[in-house]
């Protein structure tokens, strides 16, 4: 098997008179032409003119903005059982909500309490779990007691597959007496 040089290399050699073919070599025009020929040959060889991988780079795609979860046309989901609950109160109430609404649970009320703020309450499931879309939902009645104030809160909690319980609907049911 005989390897043949690529056309660009053959032209460069022919221009210098080193092609080895029966054709007459190109006339020499002095040192400048020779230097230009050598530079062209060096450029062809350094760029891998005969064989070498062709590198191509994929342009980066512009980043895509994440979709907004809540817009002005969709009502904001309730965040907790009321504005008077601080972060720790809601964490404890949410834990009680998660246990009470669990479809595998016993259906009894689950109490919660935060001794630091004197807030307390209970979550009582009021119906059987049901499926809505790709979520398991359950209605509940919660009591919230804090200081001189106490109230009932009715609502629905839903849990996406593999997620946490979220409040979907809430409405105050009136004041309770302590």
C-alpha positions in Angstrom: 0.0 0.0 0.0 1.4 3.3 -1.0 0.5 6.5 0.9 -0.1 9.5 -1.3 0.4 13.0 0.1 -2.6 15.2 0.2 -3.1 17.8 -2.6 -2.2 20.8 -0.5 1.1 19.3 0.4 1.8 18.2 -3.1 1.0 21.7 -4.4 3.4 23.2 -1.8 6.2 20.8 -2.9 5.5 21.4 -6.5 5.8 25.2 -5.9 9.2 24.6 -4.5 10.3 22.2 -7.2 10.2 19.1 -5.0 7.2 17.3 -6.4 9.1 14.7 -8.3 6.7 14.8 -11.3 7.6 15.1 -14.9 6.2 18.7 -14.9 8.6 21.6 -14.9 9.0 23.2 -11.5 7.6 26.6 -10.9 10.1 29.4 -11.6 11.8 30.8 -8.6 11.4 34.5 -7.8 13.9 34.9 -5.2 14.1 34.4 -1.4 10.8 36.0 -0.7 8.9 33.5 -2.8 10.8 30.6 -1.2 10.1 32.0 2.3 6.4 32.4 1.5 6.3 28.8 0.2 7.9 27.5 3.4 5.5 29.4 5.6 2.6 28.0 3.6 4.0 24.5 4.0 4.5 25.0 7.7 1.0 26.3 8.1 -0.5 23.3 6.3 1.5 20.8 8.3 0.9 22.5 11.6 -2.9 22.6 11.0 -3.0 18.9 10.2 -3.7 19.5 6.5 -3.4 15.8 5.5 -4.8 13.9 8.4 -6.0 14.9 11.7 -9.2 15.3 13.6 -11.5 18.1 12.7 -12.6 19.8 15.9 -15.9 21.4 16.1 -17.5 23.0 19.2 -21.1 23.2 20.0 -22.4 26.6 20.8 -23.8 27.0 24.2 -27.6 27.3 24.3 -28.9 30.4 26.1 -30.3 29.5 29.6 -34.0 29.0 29.8 -35.8 31.0 32.4 -37.7 28.7 34.9 -41.5 28.8 34.7 -43.2 30.8 37.4 -45.2 28.8 39.8 -47.6 31.5 40.8 -49.0 34.2 38.6 -51.4 37.0 39.2 -54.3 34.9 37.8 -53.8 32.0 40.2 -54.6 32.6 43.8 -51.7 32.2 46.2 -51.8 28.9 48.2 -52.2 29.3 51.9 -48.9 29.0 53.7 -50.0 28.1 57.2 -53.0 28.0 59.6 -52.7 31.8 60.3 -50.5 34.8 60.5 -50.0 34.5 64.2 -48.0 31.3 63.8 -44.2 31.9 63.6 -41.8 29.6 61.7 -41.4 27.1 64.5 -45.2 27.0 65.3 -45.9 26.2 61.6 -43.2 23.6 61.5 -44.8 21.8 64.4 -48.3 22.2 63.1 -47.2 21.0 59.6 -45.7 17.9 61.2 -49.0 17.2 62.9 -50.8 17.8 59.6 -48.6 15.3 57.9 -49.3 12.6 60.4 -53.0 13.3 60.7 -53.6 13.3 56.9 -51.5 10.2 56.2 -53.8 7.6 54.4 -52.2 4.8 56.4 -52.9 6.6 59.7 -55.6 5.8 62.2 -57.8 8.9 61.4 -57.5 10.3 64.9 -56.5 13.9 65.8 -52.8 14.8 66.1 -51.8 17.4 68.6 -49.0 19.9 68.3 -47.5 22.4 70.8 -44.7 25.0 70.9 -43.8 25.8 74.6 -41.7 28.8 73.6 -44.7 30.7 72.1 -47.5 29.0 74.0 -49.2 28.2 70.7 -50.8 24.8 70.4 -53.5 23.0 68.4 -54.6 19.8 66.8 -55.3 18.5 63.3 -58.3 16.1 62.8 -58.9 14.5 59.4 -62.6 14.8 58.5 -62.9 12.5 55.5 -61.3 9.6 53.7 -58.3 10.3 51.5 -59.0 10.8 47.8 -57.0 11.2 44.6 -57.1 14.5 42.7 -54.9 14.6 39.6 -51.6 13.0 40.7 -52.0 13.9 44.4 -53.5 12.3 47.4 -55.8 14.8 49.2 -57.7 14.8 52.5 -60.0 17.3 54.3 -59.3 18.3 57.9 -60.4 20.5 60.7 -57.6 22.1 62.7 -57.7 24.0 66.0 -55.2 26.7 66.8 -54.9 28.0 70.4 -52.7 30.8 71.4 -53.0 33.1 74.4 -56.6 34.4 74.6 -57.3 33.5 70.9 -58.5 30.2 69.6 -60.0 29.3 66.3 -61.0 26.4 64.0 -59.6 26.2 60.5 -61.1 23.9 57.8 -59.1 22.9 54.8 -57.7 20.4 52.4 -54.2 19.1 52.3 -52.7 17.4 49.3 -49.5 15.4 48.8 -47.8 14.9 45.4 -46.2 11.6 44.9 -42.9 11.6 46.9 -43.6 15.1 48.2 -44.8 16.8 51.4 -48.3 17.7 52.4 -49.4 21.1 51.2 -52.4 23.2 52.1 -54.7 23.6 49.1 -57.7 25.3 50.7 -58.2 27.0 54.0 -61.1 28.8 55.6 -61.7 30.0 59.1 -64.6 28.2 60.8 -65.2 30.6 63.6 -63.8 31.1 67.0 -63.4 28.3 69.5 -63.6 28.6 73.2 -60.6 27.5 75.3 
